[in-house]
């Protein structure tokens, strides 16, 4: 039988209302195996592993987004449009652009500035401002605060360039942008266009503005766990 989309072999109904999206397929597998009960692999086209299982009795899915806006653009659009997914929560990493944000801190992306032309497709007579879902944003901030995590809520930069020849990324700090990653703006555009909810939660994995101490793998894993648990707790 033909797949529903070119990139997803899951049958209709195979995804829960909320899908968590790490960039890395191996992280998707790790979350399914370590945080979900009765997780089943529902997609593995191009190794973009997607699972549906249960977190504390609540049905929830996790699927990789791949790296960059073209990739998350495809996968999130298909989840929203063809699988009736209502919320996508990206859980990723970012580089800090803020001197007060250190490795392992969290950023909850209220807005996503971008150097990409992803939103050109909407032919708007100005600049669209991609923002996260207020419902998910408020829930994530409340949950992160209740857990005593170090986090900030604000703008991030979704960039097309991990290696930027112009070295202009730091210019965004002048506008108070907290961190740089590569996916949130496209995810927020898709959610806006399709009237869905999306949020991006990030752990700071490196800093572009300050000398940072090395962290141990154990510490990195603990932060990752905090982020995953916040996302799973606010999923509905
Ligand atoms: N740039 C873009 N994406 C990232 C970075 C970065 O420095 N760190 C983690 N994700």
Boltz pocket constraint, residues with backbone or C-beta under 6 A from the ligand:
constraints:
  - pocket:
      binder: B
      contacts: [[A, 93], [A, 94], [A, 95], [A, 159], [A, 161], [A, 162], [A, 180], [A, 181], [A, 182], [A, 205], [A, 206]]
      max_distance: 6.0
